[in-house]
Amino acid sequence: MNYSDYINPPLSLPSALATDEGSPLWNNKGDNAWQLIATNLVCIQSVPGLVILYGSVVKKKWAVNSSFMALYAFAAVLLCWVLWAHHMAFGTLRKNPHLIANPAFSATETYLLRQSKIGWVPMADYVLYQFAFAAITVILLAGSLLGRMNFYAWMLFVPLWLTFSYTVGAYAIWGGGFLCGCIIDYAGGFVIHLSSGVAGFTAAFWVGPRHARDRQHFPPNNIIHMLAGAGFLWLGWTGFNGGSPFAASLIASLAIFNTHLCTATSILIWVSLDMVVYKKSSVIGAVQGMITGLVCITPGAGVVDPWTAVLMGALSGSIPWYTMMVLHKRSAFFQSVDDTLAVFHTHAVAGLMGGVVSGLFAKPKLLRIMYPTSTYGTGLVYSVSAGSRRSLADGLKQMGCQFAGAGFITLWNVVVTSFICIVIGWIIDLRMKEEDLEIGDDAVHGEEAYALWGDEDTMLLRPRRLNPRIPSFCRRRDPLPRQ
């Protein structure tokens, strides 16, 4: 070693940060670690989060079916996602903007171990993170259909809706489609929540209502478990919004902070309105307010100031409350559709509102940090305060883009979801038979959520019925002799 090396020793990285074949130069170990954590947090929102929430918020007789609808969707979406759907939403772009990219297999070592198109992480992180978004979208949609949809129809609905609806919205806004670079949708206010709310409401129309007694009286079977599922959903949203930059960055920190601030505000506003109007603080209402807060902040979590997050929480705790608790009861249109968990109000209304407010209050500095090469316009409020004609035009253009994106997502989901339901209806009944709706889980799965004393004797004596429209290979053979 030369004398100069003692004075100015050569710069070297600690061995834990050094590059090797398992961690190439482009792989940022800190970003990669955070992205894997964020991805698992989003997955936990679905399993066990929504599995527990759905199984607890419904009547006892629908606990198994509701939980299993979520679990099945999570597994089915993963297989469809890696077989063809990921590339349809985020794959190779066509020469001209189309509704989707080319479907392709995305579970090869060569593809998964290359650098992600966003951030300094492997492509495996990107594929799995986007899968978690796709899965929770389908599961949220299921909330509109609990308590009456034929499970065999649901098995067909999940891959069809993922393929022809979700991938189109994701490609259009995020994947390089005709709305990409125009609409501010930080983590899925339009792609995930508006689409799930509209599609769920549309599917509920085609499936039909629950049993009359269920629709009139549908109490949760376990409020404590419902709160546990809601807790998984809330804390899992740390990964939902914090993982969207694909980096352990300043924007990720701000997004997480804004997420919890908006949600807490929304809960307090919702509970306060319940107490003023109904003189009681509803636990179910608090969960609804939590969900609307999480949904509303999602499209702007990383590009708005904390004071805007508080404003969005106030709006998400009041406007969806009004549409659900007042407008819904007065509207013949809303009353005609049985949206079991009011997904339209908690996701479509809150997601649309969040997208519009994001277009109003997106901060120029934060947009530059999050999207350094983007063509997004300034939030309308900041463009007005800038005082120049050009800034005002940019802000108005951005608001126009926000409304155009909302219109496209809404129209596409109404049309495609209706088409899917009609096609499935030709193959198998969308709605269970009335006698099965009377019984619930035992008629559908031969299982019940809670084995109370004496129940097992009733289950052994109860005859099992087969749906004549279910293909024979789908029918479960009954090992017990019929009574």
ROTOR-66211 format. One record per residue (C-alpha): residue in one letter; x, y, z; residue number from 1. Coordinates in steps of 0.001 Angstrom, whole numbers, padded with zeros to 6 digits. Example, Ala and Ser with C-alpha at 12.3 -4.5 7.8 and 13.67 -1.06 7.14 Angstrom:
<sites>
{res->a&u->012300&v->-004500&w->007800&n->1}
{res->s&u->013670&v->-001060&w->007140&n->2}
</sites>
This chain:
<sites>
{res->m&u->000000&v->000000&w->000000&n->1}
{res->n&u->001279&v->003453&w->-000903&n->2}
{res->y&u->001769&v->006210&w->001649&n->3}
{res->s&u->-001181&v->008126&w->000110&n->4}
{res->d&u->-003491&v->005189&w->000877&n->5}
{res->y&u->-002835&v->005608&w->004593&n->6}
{res->i&u->-003790&v->009272&w->004384&n->7}
{res->n&u->-006762&v->008793&w->002034&n->8}
{res->p&u->-007812&v->005140&w->002278&n->9}
{res->p&u->-009842&v->003822&w->-000709&n->10}
{res->l&u->-013613&v->003865&w->-000271&n->11}
{res->s&u->-015082&v->000417&w->000291&n->12}
{res->l&u->-018540&v->-000830&w->001242&n->13}
{res->p&u->-019204&v->-003044&w->004271&n->14}
{res->s&u->-019364&v->-006694&w->003288&n->15}
{res->a&u->-023128&v->-006772&w->003994&n->16}
{res->l&u->-023678&v->-004067&w->001364&n->17}
{res->a&u->-021208&v->-005364&w->-001204&n->18}
{res->t&u->-022513&v->-006547&w->-004564&n->19}
{res->d&u->-022376&v->-010169&w->-005628&n->20}
{res->e&u->-024266&v->-012577&w->-007845&n->21}
{res->g&u->-027154&v->-012716&w->-005373&n->22}
{res->s&u->-027356&v->-008928&w->-005061&n->23}
{res->p&u->-026294&v->-007132&w->-008251&n->24}
{res->l&u->-025312&v->-003480&w->-008381&n->25}
{res->w&u->-028848&v->-002297&w->-009235&n->26}
{res->n&u->-030429&v->-004063&w->-006228&n->27}
{res->n&u->-030905&v->-001711&w->-003280&n->28}
{res->k&u->-031063&v->-003994&w->-000255&n->29}
{res->g&u->-032933&v->-001461&w->001877&n->30}
{res->d&u->-035578&v->-000798&w->-000771&n->31}
{res->n&u->-035877&v->-004511&w->-001479&n->32}
{res->a&u->-036376&v->-005332&w->002205&n->33}
{res->w&u->-039038&v->-002642&w->002600&n->34}
{res->q&u->-040843&v->-003728&w->-000549&n->35}
{res->l&u->-041054&v->-007327&w->000615&n->36}
{res->i&u->-042463&v->-006129&w->003950&n->37}
{res->a&u->-044955&v->-003818&w->002215&n->38}
{res->t&u->-046092&v->-006618&w->-000087&n->39}
{res->n&u->-046749&v->-008944&w->002822&n->40}
{res->l&u->-048642&v->-006208&w->004646&n->41}
{res->v&u->-050957&v->-005843&w->001643&n->42}
{res->c&u->-051413&v->-009622&w->001478&n->43}
{res->i&u->-052242&v->-009692&w->005204&n->44}
{res->q&u->-055050&v->-007231&w->004501&n->45}
{res->s&u->-056750&v->-009957&w->002460&n->46}
{res->v&u->-055610&v->-013097&w->004286&n->47}
{res->p&u->-056351&v->-013076&w->007172&n->48}
{res->g&u->-057741&v->-009496&w->007296&n->49}
{res->l&u->-060775&v->-009599&w->005029&n->50}
{res->v&u->-061254&v->-013322&w->005635&n->51}
{res->i&u->-061825&v->-012552&w->009329&n->52}
{res->l&u->-063777&v->-009369&w->008658&n->53}
{res->y&u->-066153&v->-011001&w->006162&n->54}
{res->g&u->-066622&v->-014094&w->008314&n->55}
{res->s&u->-067531&v->-011957&w->011334&n->56}
{res->v&u->-069617&v->-009127&w->009888&n->57}
{res->v&u->-072269&v->-011442&w->008405&n->58}
{res->k&u->-074902&v->-013660&w->010007&n->59}
{res->k&u->-073632&v->-016838&w->011666&n->60}
{res->k&u->-075088&v->-018996&w->008904&n->61}
{res->w&u->-072964&v->-017200&w->006264&n->62}
{res->a&u->-069643&v->-017011&w->008153&n->63}
{res->v&u->-067932&v->-019926&w->006372&n->64}
{res->n&u->-069136&v->-019024&w->002888&n->65}
{res->s&u->-068151&v->-015359&w->003216&n->66}
{res->s&u->-064663&v->-016150&w->004510&n->67}
{res->f&u->-064128&v->-018820&w->001871&n->68}
{res->m&u->-065114&v->-016488&w->-000954&n->69}
{res->a&u->-062214&v->-014235&w->000094&n->70}
{res->l&u->-059747&v->-017092&w->000545&n->71}
{res->y&u->-060628&v->-018658&w->-002817&n->72}
{res->a&u->-060287&v->-015323&w->-004617&n->73}
{res->f&u->-056826&v->-014732&w->-003124&n->74}
{res->a&u->-055548&v->-018102&w->-004369&n->75}
{res->a&u->-057255&v->-017954&w->-007776&n->76}
{res->v&u->-056018&v->-014433&w->-008518&n->77}
{res->l&u->-052394&v->-015401&w->-007799&n->78}
{res->l&u->-052455&v->-018248&w->-010317&n->79}
{res->c&u->-054203&v->-016173&w->-012977&n->80}
{res->w&u->-051886&v->-013237&w->-012279&n->81}
{res->v&u->-048646&v->-015110&w->-012958&n->82}
{res->l&u->-050064&v->-017158&w->-015834&n->83}
{res->w&u->-051334&v->-014241&w->-017927&n->84}
{res->a&u->-052874&v->-011271&w->-016091&n->85}
{res->h&u->-049746&v->-009445&w->-014876&n->86}
{res->h&u->-048451&v->-009016&w->-018396&n->87}
{res->m&u->-051873&v->-007836&w->-019558&n->88}
{res->a&u->-051719&v->-005027&w->-016993&n->89}
{res->f&u->-047988&v->-004239&w->-016844&n->90}
{res->g&u->-046310&v->-006210&w->-019603&n->91}
{res->t&u->-044853&v->-005379&w->-022975&n->92}
{res->l&u->-046457&v->-002272&w->-024431&n->93}
{res->r&u->-047960&v->-002383&w->-027887&n->94}
{res->k&u->-046897&v->000037&w->-030620&n->95}
{res->n&u->-050061&v->002067&w->-030112&n->96}
{res->p&u->-052033&v->002477&w->-026863&n->97}
{res->h&u->-054565&v->-000313&w->-026450&n->98}
{res->l&u->-056807&v->-001413&w->-023620&n->99}
{res->i&u->-054414&v->-004144&w->-022495&n->100}
{res->a&u->-050883&v->-005371&w->-023146&n->101}
{res->n&u->-049987&v->-008830&w->-024419&n->102}
{res->p&u->-050844&v->-011678&w->-022015&n->103}
{res->a&u->-047798&v->-013758&w->-021073&n->104}
{res->f&u->-046304&v->-016000&w->-018397&n->105}
{res->s&u->-044501&v->-014025&w->-015684&n->106}
{res->a&u->-043194&v->-016717&w->-013333&n->107}
{res->t&u->-039857&v->-017462&w->-014987&n->108}
{res->e&u->-036531&v->-016995&w->-013229&n->109}
{res->t&u->-035224&v->-014771&w->-016036&n->110}
{res->y&u->-038163&v->-012392&w->-015730&n->111}
{res->l&u->-038461&v->-012305&w->-011953&n->112}
{res->l&u->-034776&v->-011709&w->-011182&n->113}
{res->r&u->-034267&v->-008753&w->-013499&n->114}
{res->q&u->-034522&v->-005160&w->-012299&n->115}
{res->s&u->-038048&v->-003863&w->-011764&n->116}
{res->k&u->-039397&v->-001186&w->-014096&n->117}
{res->i&u->-039981&v->000940&w->-010975&n->118}
{res->g&u->-037256&v->001289&w->-008358&n->119}
{res->w&u->-034067&v->-000564&w->-007524&n->120}
{res->v&u->-035692&v->-003884&w->-006634&n->121}
{res->p&u->-036160&v->-007226&w->-008416&n->122}
{res->m&u->-039090&v->-007745&w->-010745&n->123}
{res->a&u->-040352&v->-010449&w->-008367&n->124}
{res->d&u->-041200&v->-007691&w->-005887&n->125}
{res->y&u->-043156&v->-005810&w->-008521&n->126}
{res->v&u->-045135&v->-008852&w->-009711&n->127}
{res->l&u->-046081&v->-009953&w->-006204&n->128}
{res->y&u->-046947&v->-006430&w->-005025&n->129}
{res->q&u->-049240&v->-005835&w->-007975&n->130}
{res->f&u->-050809&v->-009254&w->-007399&n->131}
{res->a&u->-051667&v->-008217&w->-003834&n->132}
{res->f&u->-053441&v->-005151&w->-005251&n->133}
{res->a&u->-055354&v->-007252&w->-007768&n->134}
{res->a&u->-056382&v->-009817&w->-005153&n->135}
{res->i&u->-057727&v->-007302&w->-002663&n->136}
{res->t&u->-059709&v->-005590&w->-005425&n->137}
{res->v&u->-061594&v->-008804&w->-006211&n->138}
{res->i&u->-062111&v->-009561&w->-002512&n->139}
{res->l&u->-063468&v->-006068&w->-001856&n->140}
{res->l&u->-065897&v->-006592&w->-004720&n->141}
{res->a&u->-067101&v->-009781&w->-003016&n->142}
{res->g&u->-068400&v->-007690&w->-000126&n->143}
{res->s&u->-071369&v->-006684&w->-002282&n->144}
{res->l&u->-072320&v->-010321&w->-002948&n->145}
{res->l&u->-072099&v->-011995&w->000448&n->146}
{res->g&u->-074988&v->-014119&w->001625&n->147}
{res->r&u->-076467&v->-015318&w->-001660&n->148}
{res->m&u->-074073&v->-015786&w->-004605&n->149}
{res->n&u->-073660&v->-019341&w->-005863&n->150}
{res->f&u->-070100&v->-020331&w->-004958&n->151}
{res->y&u->-069600&v->-022134&w->-008263&n->152}
{res->a&u->-070571&v->-018938&w->-010073&n->153}
{res->w&u->-068067&v->-017039&w->-007909&n->154}
{res->m&u->-065356&v->-019500&w->-008943&n->155}
{res->l&u->-065968&v->-018554&w->-012574&n->156}
{res->f&u->-066457&v->-014852&w->-011873&n->157}
{res->v&u->-063052&v->-014261&w->-010230&n->158}
{res->p&u->-060740&v->-015147&w->-013165&n->159}
{res->l&u->-063080&v->-013600&w->-015733&n->160}
{res->w&u->-063392&v->-010280&w->-013905&n->161}
{res->l&u->-059669&v->-010131&w->-013186&n->162}
{res->t&u->-058862&v->-010750&w->-016850&n->163}
{res->f&u->-061365&v->-008496&w->-018575&n->164}
{res->s&u->-061947&v->-005731&w->-016040&n->165}
{res->y&u->-059132&v->-005230&w->-013546&n->166}
{res->t&u->-056260&v->-005617&w->-016012&n->167}
{res->v&u->-057816&v->-003043&w->-018341&n->168}
{res->g&u->-058110&v->-000399&w->-015616&n->169}
{res->a&u->-054606&v->-001113&w->-014307&n->170}
{res->y&u->-053082&v->-000941&w->-017785&n->171}
{res->a&u->-054975&v->002207&w->-018756&n->172}
{res->i&u->-053865&v->004235&w->-015713&n->173}
{res->w&u->-050648&v->002570&w->-014496&n->174}
{res->g&u->-049315&v->000204&w->-017139&n->175}
{res->g&u->-048831&v->002486&w->-020138&n->176}
{res->g&u->-052343&v->002786&w->-021537&n->177}
{res->f&u->-054083&v->005844&w->-022893&n->178}
{res->l&u->-054613&v->007381&w->-019410&n->179}
{res->c&u->-051132&v->006647&w->-018076&n->180}
{res->g&u->-049293&v->009836&w->-017096&n->181}
{res->c&u->-052538&v->011815&w->-017065&n->182}
{res->i&u->-054410&v->010694&w->-013947&n->183}
{res->i&u->-053083&v->011132&w->-010427&n->184}
{res->d&u->-053868&v->007816&w->-008762&n->185}
{res->y&u->-051051&v->007229&w->-006305&n->186}
{res->a&u->-052102&v->003781&w->-005041&n->187}
{res->g&u->-055432&v->002830&w->-006587&n->188}
{res->g&u->-058311&v->005137&w->-005724&n->189}
{res->f&u->-059637&v->004574&w->-009246&n->190}
{res->v&u->-057947&v->001328&w->-010308&n->191}
{res->i&u->-058824&v->-000542&w->-007110&n->192}
{res->h&u->-061555&v->001145&w->-005097&n->193}
{res->l&u->-063748&v->002843&w->-007676&n->194}
{res->s&u->-063634&v->-000287&w->-009835&n->195}
{res->s&u->-064440&v->-002684&w->-006969&n->196}
{res->g&u->-067291&v->-000471&w->-005730&n->197}
{res->v&u->-068894&v->-000064&w->-009149&n->198}
{res->a&u->-068342&v->-003685&w->-010181&n->199}
{res->g&u->-069646&v->-004990&w->-006848&n->200}
{res->f&u->-072807&v->-002911&w->-007119&n->201}
{res->t&u->-073314&v->-004014&w->-010735&n->202}
{res->a&u->-072781&v->-007694&w->-009894&n->203}
{res->a&u->-075170&v->-007376&w->-006948&n->204}
{res->f&u->-077830&v->-006175&w->-009374&n->205}
{res->w&u->-077424&v->-009261&w->-011574&n->206}
{res->v&u->-077067&v->-011787&w->-008756&n->207}
{res->g&u->-080165&v->-010511&w->-006985&n->208}
{res->p&u->-080917&v->-009836&w->-003317&n->209}
{res->r&u->-080367&v->-011937&w->-000231&n->210}
{res->h&u->-083192&v->-013874&w->001385&n->211}
{res->a&u->-085853&v->-011420&w->002538&n->212}
{res->r&u->-085235&v->-012117&w->006234&n->213}
{res->d&u->-081478&v->-011766&w->005796&n->214}
{res->r&u->-081855&v->-008433&w->004090&n->215}
{res->q&u->-084097&v->-007111&w->006846&n->216}
{res->h&u->-082012&v->-008458&w->009733&n->217}
{res->f&u->-078325&v->-009174&w->009117&n->218}
{res->p&u->-076403&v->-008710&w->012394&n->219}
{res->p&u->-072683&v->-009542&w->012651&n->220}
{res->n&u->-071992&v->-012856&w->014357&n->221}
{res->n&u->-068842&v->-011685&w->016145&n->222}
{res->i&u->-068089&v->-007980&w->016547&n->223}
{res->i&u->-064764&v->-008588&w->018325&n->224}
{res->h&u->-063483&v->-010674&w->015416&n->225}
{res->m&u->-064847&v->-008051&w->013040&n->226}
{res->l&u->-062664&v->-005450&w->014773&n->227}
{res->a&u->-059678&v->-007781&w->014519&n->228}
{res->g&u->-060171&v->-008107&w->010763&n->229}
{res->a&u->-060581&v->-004336&w->010497&n->230}
{res->g&u->-057329&v->-003915&w->012417&n->231}
{res->f&u->-055459&v->-006083&w->009907&n->232}
{res->l&u->-056975&v->-003982&w->007137&n->233}
{res->w&u->-055981&v->-000653&w->008705&n->234}
{res->l&u->-052408&v->-001515&w->009654&n->235}
{res->g&u->-051908&v->-003429&w->006410&n->236}
{res->w&u->-052618&v->-000175&w->004589&n->237}
{res->t&u->-049142&v->000907&w->005724&n->238}
{res->g&u->-047829&v->-001367&w->002987&n->239}
{res->f&u->-050663&v->-000506&w->000617&n->240}
{res->n&u->-049706&v->003177&w->000407&n->241}
{res->g&u->-046165&v->003002&w->001784&n->242}
{res->g&u->-045039&v->000461&w->-000803&n->243}
{res->s&u->-046244&v->002320&w->-003882&n->244}
{res->p&u->-042996&v->004326&w->-004438&n->245}
{res->f&u->-041057&v->001005&w->-004488&n->246}
{res->a&u->-038438&v->002639&w->-002270&n->247}
{res->a&u->-037880&v->003371&w->001411&n->248}
{res->s&u->-038105&v->007054&w->000525&n->249}
{res->l&u->-039439&v->010358&w->001813&n->250}
{res->i&u->-042649&v->009861&w->-000159&n->251}
{res->a&u->-043208&v->006450&w->001445&n->252}
{res->s&u->-042881&v->007986&w->004905&n->253}
{res->l&u->-045260&v->010825&w->004061&n->254}
{res->a&u->-047772&v->008442&w->002499&n->255}
{res->i&u->-047875&v->006252&w->005619&n->256}
{res->f&u->-048263&v->009293&w->007864&n->257}
{res->n&u->-051081&v->010730&w->005732&n->258}
{res->t&u->-052823&v->007350&w->005591&n->259}
{res->h&u->-053171&v->006980&w->009345&n->260}
{res->l&u->-053985&v->010670&w->009871&n->261}
{res->c&u->-056821&v->010615&w->007339&n->262}
{res->t&u->-058206&v->007326&w->008665&n->263}
{res->a&u->-058278&v->008460&w->012283&n->264}
{res->t&u->-060052&v->011676&w->011283&n->265}
{res->s&u->-062603&v->009769&w->009219&n->266}
{res->i&u->-063456&v->007417&w->012097&n->267}
{res->l&u->-064028&v->010292&w->014503&n->268}
{res->i&u->-066253&v->012169&w->012036&n->269}
{res->w&u->-068321&v->009063&w->011237&n->270}
{res->v&u->-068792&v->008155&w->014914&n->271}
{res->s&u->-069681&v->011756&w->015752&n->272}
{res->l&u->-072383&v->011821&w->013089&n->273}
{res->d&u->-073784&v->008523&w->014395&n->274}
{res->m&u->-073913&v->009935&w->017910&n->275}
{res->v&u->-075584&v->013175&w->016823&n->276}
{res->v&u->-078202&v->011551&w->014595&n->277}
{res->y&u->-078784&v->008142&w->016218&n->278}
{res->k&u->-077662&v->008940&w->019788&n->279}
{res->k&u->-075366&v->005893&w->019778&n->280}
{res->s&u->-071793&v->005253&w->018659&n->281}
{res->s&u->-071954&v->002289&w->016296&n->282}
{res->v&u->-068946&v->-000045&w->016183&n->283}
{res->i&u->-069910&v->-001139&w->012667&n->284}
{res->g&u->-070148&v->002548&w->011730&n->285}
{res->a&u->-066639&v->003127&w->013080&n->286}
{res->v&u->-065332&v->000327&w->010849&n->287}
{res->q&u->-067136&v->001838&w->007864&n->288}
{res->g&u->-065557&v->005212&w->008664&n->289}
{res->m&u->-062161&v->003556&w->008909&n->290}
{res->i&u->-062568&v->001985&w->005478&n->291}
{res->t&u->-063733&v->005212&w->003807&n->292}
{res->g&u->-060759&v->007070&w->005288&n->293}
{res->l&u->-058297&v->004481&w->004004&n->294}
{res->v&u->-059910&v->004504&w->000576&n->295}
{res->c&u->-060139&v->008293&w->000268&n->296}
{res->i&u->-056463&v->008975&w->001043&n->297}
{res->t&u->-055181&v->006231&w->-001279&n->298}
{res->p&u->-055134&v->008159&w->-004602&n->299}
{res->g&u->-053207&v->011070&w->-003063&n->300}
{res->a&u->-051374&v->009660&w->-000030&n->301}
{res->g&u->-047874&v->010516&w->-001236&n->302}
{res->v&u->-048620&v->013752&w->-003104&n->303}
{res->v&u->-050682&v->015808&w->-000638&n->304}
{res->d&u->-049785&v->017651&w->002575&n->305}
{res->p&u->-050896&v->016349&w->006001&n->306}
{res->w&u->-053453&v->019147&w->006345&n->307}
{res->t&u->-055040&v->017897&w->003136&n->308}
{res->a&u->-055105&v->014393&w->004627&n->309}
{res->v&u->-057127&v->015780&w->007566&n->310}
{res->l&u->-059500&v->017467&w->005121&n->311}
{res->m&u->-059873&v->014223&w->003170&n->312}
{res->g&u->-060602&v->012396&w->006430&n->313}
{res->a&u->-063345&v->014887&w->007265&n->314}
{res->l&u->-064869&v->014423&w->003811&n->315}
{res->s&u->-064567&v->010627&w->003860&n->316}
{res->g&u->-066216&v->010464&w->007261&n->317}
{res->s&u->-069172&v->012620&w->006231&n->318}
{res->i&u->-070011&v->012314&w->002526&n->319}
{res->p&u->-070091&v->008470&w->002356&n->320}
{res->w&u->-071954&v->008545&w->005685&n->321}
{res->y&u->-074612&v->010721&w->004054&n->322}
{res->t&u->-074855&v->008603&w->000895&n->323}
{res->m&u->-075088&v->005393&w->002943&n->324}
{res->m&u->-077219&v->006431&w->005899&n->325}
{res->v&u->-079492&v->009018&w->004270&n->326}
{res->l&u->-079434&v->008980&w->000473&n->327}
{res->h&u->-079423&v->005185&w->000207&n->328}
{res->k&u->-082575&v->004886&w->002328&n->329}
{res->r&u->-084396&v->007543&w->000320&n->330}
{res->s&u->-083395&v->006362&w->-003143&n->331}
{res->a&u->-085460&v->003710&w->-004923&n->332}
{res->f&u->-082446&v->003000&w->-007146&n->333}
{res->f&u->-080159&v->002125&w->-004231&n->334}
{res->q&u->-082896&v->000181&w->-002484&n->335}
{res->s&u->-083434&v->-001954&w->-005569&n->336}
{res->v&u->-079880&v->-003359&w->-005385&n->337}
{res->d&u->-078766&v->-005426&w->-002380&n->338}
{res->d&u->-075168&v->-004326&w->-001747&n->339}
{res->t&u->-074464&v->-006458&w->001329&n->340}
{res->l&u->-071598&v->-004481&w->002898&n->341}
{res->a&u->-072336&v->-001160&w->001146&n->342}
{res->v&u->-069183&v->-001478&w->-000953&n->343}
{res->f&u->-070482&v->001131&w->-003379&n->344}
{res->h&u->-070505&v->003782&w->-000637&n->345}
{res->t&u->-067312&v->002784&w->001157&n->346}
{res->h&u->-065215&v->002241&w->-001975&n->347}
{res->a&u->-066789&v->003781&w->-005073&n->348}
{res->v&u->-067943&v->007008&w->-003399&n->349}
{res->a&u->-064849&v->007360&w->-001203&n->350}
{res->g&u->-062477&v->006391&w->-004041&n->351}
{res->l&u->-064036&v->008875&w->-006457&n->352}
{res->m&u->-063930&v->011609&w->-003834&n->353}
{res->g&u->-060285&v->010865&w->-003053&n->354}
{res->g&u->-059354&v->011045&w->-006724&n->355}
{res->v&u->-061091&v->014384&w->-007173&n->356}
{res->v&u->-059541&v->015886&w->-004027&n->357}
{res->s&u->-056116&v->014621&w->-005111&n->358}
{res->g&u->-056557&v->016512&w->-008367&n->359}
{res->l&u->-057361&v->019632&w->-006342&n->360}
{res->f&u->-054570&v->019462&w->-003748&n->361}
{res->a&u->-051693&v->017510&w->-005342&n->362}
{res->k&u->-048593&v->019496&w->-004392&n->363}
{res->p&u->-046159&v->020306&w->-007235&n->364}
{res->k&u->-043031&v->019554&w->-005177&n->365}
{res->l&u->-044316&v->016158&w->-004071&n->366}
{res->l&u->-045406&v->015291&w->-007606&n->367}
{res->r&u->-041867&v->016042&w->-008836&n->368}
{res->i&u->-040338&v->013816&w->-006163&n->369}
{res->m&u->-042711&v->010923&w->-006758&n->370}
{res->y&u->-042926&v->011230&w->-010561&n->371}
{res->p&u->-039729&v->013003&w->-011731&n->372}
{res->t&u->-040444&v->012389&w->-015433&n->373}
{res->s&u->-044231&v->012662&w->-015358&n->374}
{res->t&u->-046599&v->014865&w->-017297&n->375}
{res->y&u->-049040&v->015364&w->-014410&n->376}
{res->g&u->-050529&v->018804&w->-013997&n->377}
{res->t&u->-050409&v->020814&w->-010786&n->378}
{res->g&u->-053234&v->020443&w->-008293&n->379}
{res->l&u->-055922&v->022980&w->-009160&n->380}
{res->v&u->-055629&v->024832&w->-005829&n->381}
{res->y&u->-051895&v->025314&w->-006276&n->382}
{res->s&u->-052307&v->026297&w->-009922&n->383}
{res->v&u->-054759&v->029029&w->-008917&n->384}
{res->s&u->-052410&v->030305&w->-006207&n->385}
{res->a&u->-049558&v->030449&w->-008731&n->386}
{res->g&u->-051435&v->033263&w->-010472&n->387}
{res->s&u->-050357&v->032502&w->-014041&n->388}
{res->r&u->-052639&v->031593&w->-016895&n->389}
{res->r&u->-050493&v->028596&w->-017809&n->390}
{res->s&u->-050621&v->027157&w->-014274&n->391}
{res->l&u->-054379&v->027594&w->-014164&n->392}
{res->a&u->-054721&v->025768&w->-017482&n->393}
{res->d&u->-052581&v->022912&w->-016138&n->394}
{res->g&u->-054735&v->022630&w->-013037&n->395}
{res->l&u->-057985&v->022632&w->-014993&n->396}
{res->k&u->-056582&v->020064&w->-017395&n->397}
{res->q&u->-055602&v->017828&w->-014484&n->398}
{res->m&u->-059093&v->018006&w->-013021&n->399}
{res->g&u->-060506&v->017123&w->-016423&n->400}
{res->c&u->-058221&v->014086&w->-016518&n->401}
{res->q&u->-059357&v->012997&w->-013058&n->402}
{res->f&u->-063015&v->013079&w->-014083&n->403}
{res->a&u->-062257&v->011382&w->-017401&n->404}
{res->g&u->-060462&v->008553&w->-015603&n->405}
{res->a&u->-063339&v->008127&w->-013177&n->406}
{res->g&u->-065805&v->008030&w->-016068&n->407}
{res->f&u->-063804&v->005414&w->-017946&n->408}
{res->i&u->-063366&v->003130&w->-014919&n->409}
{res->t&u->-067048&v->003414&w->-014045&n->410}
{res->l&u->-068358&v->002763&w->-017546&n->411}
{res->w&u->-065954&v->-000088&w->-018249&n->412}
{res->n&u->-066810&v->-001898&w->-015012&n->413}
{res->v&u->-070552&v->-001537&w->-015493&n->414}
{res->v&u->-070412&v->-002949&w->-019029&n->415}
{res->v&u->-067846&v->-005713&w->-018495&n->416}
{res->t&u->-069197&v->-006865&w->-015127&n->417}
{res->s&u->-072706&v->-007061&w->-016598&n->418}
{res->f&u->-071443&v->-009072&w->-019560&n->419}
{res->i&u->-069550&v->-011491&w->-017295&n->420}
{res->c&u->-072586&v->-012028&w->-015074&n->421}
{res->i&u->-074837&v->-012646&w->-018070&n->422}
{res->v&u->-072415&v->-015197&w->-019546&n->423}
{res->i&u->-072005&v->-017030&w->-016227&n->424}
{res->g&u->-075797&v->-016987&w->-015806&n->425}
{res->w&u->-076092&v->-018997&w->-019011&n->426}
{res->i&u->-073856&v->-021685&w->-017509&n->427}
{res->i&u->-074894&v->-021816&w->-013866&n->428}
{res->d&u->-077249&v->-020007&w->-011505&n->429}
{res->l&u->-075723&v->-016787&w->-010167&n->430}
{res->r&u->-077853&v->-016895&w->-007034&n->431}
{res->m&u->-078399&v->-019801&w->-004673&n->432}
{res->k&u->-081783&v->-021443&w->-004443&n->433}
{res->e&u->-084239&v->-020173&w->-001832&n->434}
{res->e&u->-084040&v->-023339&w->000257&n->435}
{res->d&u->-080230&v->-023045&w->000397&n->436}
{res->l&u->-080511&v->-019391&w->001371&n->437}
{res->e&u->-082637&v->-020490&w->004330&n->438}
{res->i&u->-079896&v->-022807&w->005628&n->439}
{res->g&u->-076670&v->-021022&w->004662&n->440}
{res->d&u->-073202&v->-022533&w->005108&n->441}
{res->d&u->-074293&v->-026106&w->005740&n->442}
{res->a&u->-076233&v->-026193&w->002472&n->443}
{res->v&u->-073306&v->-024754&w->000505&n->444}
{res->h&u->-070226&v->-026325&w->002105&n->445}
{res->g&u->-071578&v->-028925&w->004538&n->446}
{res->e&u->-069842&v->-027026&w->007340&n->447}
{res->e&u->-070754&v->-024409&w->009917&n->448}
{res->a&u->-068659&v->-021767&w->011647&n->449}
{res->y&u->-069539&v->-022576&w->015247&n->450}
{res->a&u->-070177&v->-026103&w->016548&n->451}
{res->l&u->-072618&v->-025458&w->019375&n->452}
{res->w&u->-073896&v->-028191&w->021703&n->453}
{res->g&u->-076394&v->-030374&w->019884&n->454}
{res->d&u->-075659&v->-028964&w->016439&n->455}
{res->e&u->-073829&v->-032067&w->015265&n->456}
{res->d&u->-076940&v->-034231&w->015643&n->457}
{res->t&u->-078952&v->-031812&w->013508&n->458}
{res->m&u->-076240&v->-031785&w->010827&n->459}
{res->l&u->-076220&v->-035607&w->010607&n->460}
{res->l&u->-079975&v->-035813&w->010146&n->461}
{res->r&u->-080303&v->-032924&w->007705&n->462}
{res->p&u->-080683&v->-034091&w->004071&n->463}
{res->r&u->-078263&v->-032786&w->001489&n->464}
{res->r&u->-079503&v->-031355&w->-001803&n->465}
{res->l&u->-077688&v->-031087&w->-005104&n->466}
{res->n&u->-078166&v->-028208&w->-007479&n->467}
{res->p&u->-079227&v->-029739&w->-010810&n->468}
{res->r&u->-077393&v->-027011&w->-012711&n->469}
{res->i&u->-074062&v->-027817&w->-011055&n->470}
{res->p&u->-071947&v->-030062&w->-013330&n->471}
{res->s&u->-071555&v->-033575&w->-011945&n->472}
{res->f&u->-067793&v->-033192&w->-011508&n->473}
{res->c&u->-068449&v->-030224&w->-009175&n->474}
{res->r&u->-070834&v->-032147&w->-006940&n->475}
{res->r&u->-069434&v->-033355&w->-003636&n->476}
{res->r&u->-070301&v->-036979&w->-002918&n->477}
{res->d&u->-072093&v->-037366&w->000403&n->478}
{res->p&u->-070628&v->-040240&w->002456&n->479}
{res->l&u->-073682&v->-040296&w->004726&n->480}
{res->p&u->-076863&v->-042200&w->003790&n->481}
{res->r&u->-079811&v->-039989&w->002986&n->482}
{res->q&u->-082607&v->-039923&w->005548&n->483}
</sites>
